[in-house]
Amino acid sequence: MVKNLTLTGMMGVGKSTVGKNLAKKLNYKFVDVDKLIETKEGSSINLIFKNKSESYFRRIESEITLSELKSEKTVISLGGGAFFK
């Protein structure tokens, strides 16, 4: 079984920038959970919080994160609040 690499940290610390570089060096796929959420919802995270609530966002964040963790050979940039539930 090939493992994934997950990156976590507060918003704006460089998870996506570092993650893209790591993925390239390791020949892994890169995913940013926040970007996946925005694509799925068709809205920015700020608007999701405003229009649907933080609890809604956290539920979607959990679902997408758990789904992505099933991948292999992937660098996954977790959302800034992924561990603060």
Secondary structure, DSSP 8 states (H G I E B T S, - for coil): ----EEE--STTSSHHHHHHHHHHHHT-EEEEHHHHHHHHHTS-HHHHHHHH-HHHHHHHHHHHHHHHTT-SSEEEE--TTTT--
